[in-house]
Amino acid sequence: MTATAPTHSLSDLLKLIDKVFGSDKVMKDWGREMIPEYYAQSGPAYEKMHSAQGCMHSALNADGTFSFDGYLVQPRAVVAETVAVKGKRVLELGCGKGFNSLFCAQNLKEVQFTGTDLLQDHVNRASGFAKTAERTNVTYEQASYEPLPDRFRDFDVAFGFETLCYAKDTDLVAASIAAALRPGGRFVMYDMHAYGSADDLPPDLARATRLYEVSVAVTRGFIQAGQWEASLRKAGLVVDPVEDLTAQLQPGLYRQVEMSYRTLSDWKKRLAIKAMPPLLTRNAIAALVGPAICRLGRESNDGILAYQKITASKPA
């Protein structure tokens, strides 16, 4: 499915957002902790847009054409890392409803996978999916990664996809990850990071960035690029060169813009939206401004957010 760049100006998109949601009303949630509430309301949308299992991360399409296969890029990377270190135990941080760890468990049947999530509902759903798939080599537990409980130790691989953006203390989390890995173990993360502050951007782009952050419940702003690498090194891990995958994100983002624009431009659908959970419908805000706020290195006033893959090893 080829997705072309949006033709709508950022100014027009912001006017539509203000008309439907009230930008100032949305921004009142800046700084508010609302992760459980956000995921409770957004779950149905994730399941409809991504998969019945509730895949909660972005698709990566290197060929410039959107396909649902792009959602498997990240878990396939974990499979490859596990095979490379001949791993037998793998830990997922922020497993959601188990999409990634279940995929990996189905592909590596001799490996034991453990998924952890802050929300008990996610753990229950993930456990149900694993039972339905008759996968006995994956289990799920309720646990925060800030910090990880001491019982999580001696893993060959640990990974987290688009969850560590919620970390409040990267040093604390990095130390937990390092403690959970055995010597020679590997860590893999995919997430969005910021190059600078939205407050330094032109007004429309600054507004769009803040609206995006609030709409995906990152209400303190995305972690600065380079911060995770520094924290992982401080924890004693050896960090590999970071991969910038923002361009591979674009086909999926372009697709979401058009879908959301068509929905919000229809007055009948706007009426229906008002009856839906507000944090669910705000995902449309993130969809509308997603391409604009991403940093593609085109020019100095481009967006500040970049999608990165960060990997690291625990010295043997």
HUSUL-V301926 format. One record per backbone hydrogen bond with DSSP energy under -1.0 kcal/mol. CO is the residue of the C=O (numbers start at 1). NH is the residue of the N-H. E is the energy in kcal/mol with one decimal. If there is no record, write none. Layout:
# HUSUL-V301926
CO & NH & E
CO & NH & E
This chain:
# HUSUL-V301926
1 & 66 & -1.6
9 & 13 & -2.2
10 & 14 & -2.5
11 & 15 & -1.8
12 & 16 & -2.0
13 & 17 & -2.4
14 & 18 & -2.4
15 & 19 & -2.1
16 & 20 & -2.2
17 & 21 & -3.0
17 & 22 & -1.1
22 & 26 & -2.1
23 & 27 & -2.5
26 & 29 & -1.9
27 & 30 & -1.8
29 & 32 & -2.1
34 & 38 & -2.8
35 & 39 & -2.4
36 & 40 & -2.1
37 & 41 & -1.9
38 & 42 & -2.3
39 & 43 & -1.4
42 & 46 & -2.1
43 & 47 & -2.3
44 & 48 & -1.7
45 & 49 & -2.9
46 & 50 & -2.8
46 & 51 & -1.0
51 & 54 & -1.7
61 & 64 & -1.5
67 & 70 & -1.9
68 & 71 & -1.8
69 & 72 & -1.8
70 & 60 & -1.5
72 & 76 & -2.1
73 & 77 & -1.5
74 & 78 & -1.4
75 & 79 & -2.1
76 & 80 & -2.3
77 & 81 & -2.3
78 & 82 & -2.6
79 & 83 & -2.4
80 & 84 & -2.3
81 & 85 & -1.7
82 & 87 & -2.9
83 & 86 & -1.1
88 & 112 & -2.9
89 & 156 & -2.5
89 & 157 & -1.3
90 & 114 & -2.6
91 & 159 & -2.3
92 & 116 & -2.2
95 & 98 & -2.2
98 & 102 & -2.3
99 & 103 & -1.7
100 & 104 & -2.5
101 & 105 & -2.5
102 & 106 & -2.0
103 & 107 & -1.2
104 & 108 & -1.9
108 & 111 & -1.7
112 & 90 & -2.4
113 & 139 & -2.1
114 & 92 & -2.9
115 & 141 & -2.7
116 & 95 & -2.9
117 & 143 & -1.9
119 & 123 & -1.7
120 & 124 & -2.6
121 & 125 & -2.5
122 & 126 & -2.9
123 & 127 & -2.4
124 & 128 & -1.9
125 & 129 & -2.3
126 & 130 & -2.3
127 & 131 & -2.1
128 & 132 & -2.3
129 & 133 & -2.1
130 & 135 & -2.6
131 & 134 & -1.0
137 & 113 & -3.0
139 & 115 & -2.9
141 & 117 & -1.5
149 & 152 & -1.7
151 & 153 & -1.1
155 & 182 & -2.6
156 & 186 & -2.5
157 & 91 & -2.7
158 & 188 & -2.1
159 & 93 & -3.2
160 & 190 & -1.5
163 & 166 & -1.8
164 & 167 & -1.4
169 & 173 & -2.1
170 & 174 & -2.7
171 & 175 & -2.1
172 & 176 & -1.8
173 & 177 & -2.5
174 & 178 & -2.6
175 & 179 & -2.1
176 & 180 & -1.7
177 & 181 & -1.1
180 & 155 & -2.9
182 & 185 & -2.4
185 & 314 & -2.5
186 & 158 & -2.3
187 & 312 & -1.9
188 & 160 & -1.8
189 & 310 & -2.7
190 & 162 & -3.3
191 & 308 & -3.1
193 & 306 & -2.9
194 & 225 & -3.1
197 & 200 & -1.5
198 & 201 & -1.8
202 & 206 & -2.8
203 & 207 & -2.6
204 & 208 & -2.5
205 & 209 & -2.2
206 & 210 & -2.3
207 & 211 & -2.4
208 & 212 & -2.2
209 & 213 & -2.4
210 & 214 & -2.4
211 & 215 & -2.2
212 & 216 & -1.2
213 & 218 & -2.5
214 & 217 & -1.5
217 & 219 & -1.2
218 & 221 & -1.6
219 & 31 & -1.7
223 & 194 & -2.2
224 & 227 & -2.0
226 & 230 & -1.9
227 & 231 & -2.3
228 & 232 & -2.8
229 & 233 & -2.2
230 & 234 & -2.1
231 & 235 & -1.6
232 & 237 & -2.5
233 & 236 & -1.7
238 & 313 & -2.4
243 & 309 & -2.6
246 & 249 & -1.2
248 & 61 & -2.7
249 & 253 & -1.8
250 & 254 & -3.1
251 & 255 & -1.8
252 & 256 & -1.9
253 & 257 & -2.0
254 & 258 & -1.7
255 & 259 & -2.0
256 & 260 & -2.6
257 & 261 & -2.9
258 & 262 & -2.2
259 & 263 & -1.7
260 & 264 & -2.8
261 & 265 & -1.6
263 & 266 & -1.1
266 & 270 & -2.2
267 & 271 & -1.8
268 & 272 & -1.6
269 & 273 & -2.2
270 & 274 & -1.4
272 & 275 & -1.2
273 & 276 & -1.8
277 & 281 & -2.0
278 & 282 & -1.6
280 & 283 & -1.4
281 & 284 & -1.9
282 & 285 & -1.3
282 & 286 & -1.3
283 & 287 & -2.1
284 & 288 & -2.0
285 & 289 & -1.9
286 & 290 & -1.3
289 & 293 & -1.7
293 & 305 & -2.0
299 & 302 & -1.7
304 & 195 & -2.8
305 & 295 & -3.9
306 & 193 & -2.8
307 & 245 & -2.9
308 & 191 & -2.2
309 & 243 & -2.3
310 & 189 & -2.4
311 & 240 & -2.5
312 & 187 & -2.8
313 & 238 & -3.1
314 & 184 & -2.6
